[in-house]
Amino acid sequence: MTTVTVDIRKYDGRLSARWRARLLGADAHGSWLATAQGVPVESASGGWITRFPYVMVVPPDAWWTATFCRPPGPEIYCDVCTPARWTADGAELHLVDLDLDVVRPHGAPPHVEDEEEFAEHQASFGYPEELVNRARSTCAWLRDVVRRDVGVEPFSSTYRGWLARADGPDGA
């Protein structure tokens, strides 16, 4: 398995999160990365250790990523971000976090998080109007498609196979 450094920054260039994940493969939805429980994550605020395993899909040219977690994590955690940039060798993934998150807890409906942070950063970082509009429309779309009754992939069932793969001996 290929190991990838995931490097997520805020719009001002400050580190949001950086960790190592395993590239599981790719499908029509994007590249799938697995992160095990106990992986150190660096951040500008000090960092943490992952508390549960998860897989993340990184779609090409999309303004979001989606993470699918084992309990006690949320079932789905979507980050609104700029489209992914991979280094030429595929060893690093770079994203800019645009604050807004759509979260679907296990057994509960989805909700939006960090709207206040988005508004603060819109002012302090000077987000361009086009970026604000794209982030808001992406957030609204994610909120609609991650609902259990909608059936949109990869949010409906596709992720389960990748999460099972991450649990295997060649996974996270």
Secondary structure as GFF3:
##gff-version 3
##sequence-region A 1 172
A	DSSP	beta_strand	2	9	.	.	.	ID=ss1
A	DSSP	beta_strand	15	27	.	.	.	ID=ss2
A	DSSP	beta_strand	30	35	.	.	.	ID=ss3
A	DSSP	beta_strand	40	41	.	.	.	ID=ss4
A	DSSP	beta_strand	48	49	.	.	.	ID=ss5
A	DSSP	beta_strand	54	58	.	.	.	ID=ss6
A	DSSP	beta_strand	64	69	.	.	.	ID=ss7
A	DSSP	beta_strand	76	81	.	.	.	ID=ss8
A	DSSP	beta_strand	85	86	.	.	.	ID=ss9
A	DSSP	beta_strand	92	104	.	.	.	ID=ss10
A	DSSP	beta_strand	111	113	.	.	.	ID=ss11
A	DSSP	alpha_helix	115	124	.	.	.	ID=ss12
A	DSSP	alpha_helix	129	145	.	.	.	ID=ss13
A	DSSP	alpha_helix	158	167	.	.	.	ID=ss14
###
